[in-house]
Amino acid sequence: MNFASDNIVGASAQVLQALSQANAGAMPAYGGDEITKRVKARFNEVFEREVSVFFVTTGTAANALALSSAVPPYGLCVCHREAHVIDDECGAPEFFMHGAKLAGLPGVGAKLTAEGVSTYLKGLSRAVKQMPPKALSISQVTECGLVYHPDELKALGDVCREHGLSFHMDGARFANALVSLGCTPAEMTWKQGVDILSFGGTKNGCLMAEAIVVFKPELAEALDYRAKRAGQIVSKGRLISAQFEGYFADDHWYANARYANRLARLLSDGLSELPGVRLAWATQANEVFPIIPASMDKALKEAGILYHPWTELSLPAGETIGPDETLIRLVLSFASQEQDVRKLLEIARSAAPRQAAE
Ligand SMILES: Cc1ncc(COP(=O)(O)O)c(C=O)c1O
């Protein structure tokens, strides 16, 4: 049983079918094909306005290229200190920004607040020796499984406007956040001031398909050149866009995300009931972050269940991990099995410490 991430599974049958259909025959290369045109038009519908879309193969490429279009080499990009862009991309954003820097701020649950960002920005010197802030990047879902509400996004968007920053959203788990909030893609992005989005497909059913969606037209101006220089203009481009065609058809992406979030809720509720277990952060999408007794951690591992330990950096104030406890991350995907969730809960239950007698 594997709860390590939502990219440990393959692609969904529906995406593979779309891919297989797109495979037949000859079509223009480098995105000049009809499928790519159709899918770009579909993105306009999804976001209820005209957007520029660039297809890439990884989330790292989406983030690095999106940020490179928003931040000049002398600029600063503000993000959370645990953000994927700063912690898990081997410096790709800085590499593609050609010298620009990421500034990591603290925040509970890997979330930034408008107040925190505003205070940080106001504290920066305007002197030429300091890099000027040019962008804000947030992750929706955050690295601790939390979701920004549209009001929180709006407040961050307002801070960006006030300080002249572009607003980037890393939406590797965009669909999981969307169904959790029950809002529209527009309400979760440009309507709150988001300028550029890394739209994830891979974790929620695609084989390898991510898109950079641009709402602020000037950020799209050179993105195709930047993508080409990064080796991200796929010659058989229809095989990337076809994945999105399958992904969007019949609201497949919503169904996948709802399924993953439902299983996460089942797991979260089951674990929270057990003595000795508490959640580090609320379960709001498809990831669960329980703090469990070391004996339970051992039992789960001995049963062959795979998952990652997680960092304590962004715990709520007053929360600590005891010497006999471990903070772990369990991730659910469109392909997770409910019976595996129930099995995990059974093992955790039998390894839970007995409650003290009344
Ligand atoms: C928040 C976040 N952003 C981006 C990514 C995409 O990374 P990759 O380059 O592995 O596709 C991930 C994947 O783990 C992620 O969790």
The ligand as a Gaussian input file, in Angstrom:
#p B3LYP/6-31G(d) Opt

LIG

0 1
 C        3.265000      21.858000      -4.713000
 C        3.908000      21.185000      -5.895000
 N        4.264000      21.916000      -6.957000
 C        4.779000      21.356000      -8.062000
 C        4.965000      19.992000      -8.146000
 C        5.390000      19.392000      -9.467000
 O        6.621000      18.879000      -9.486000
 P        7.205000      17.938000     -10.675000
 O        8.271000      18.759000     -11.309000
 O        7.727000      16.776000      -9.929000
 O        6.131000      17.604000     -11.636000
 C        4.668000      19.185000      -7.046000
 C        4.953000      17.736000      -7.085000
 O        5.260000      17.106000      -6.127000
 C        4.118000      19.789000      -5.898000
 O        3.773000      19.058000      -4.848000

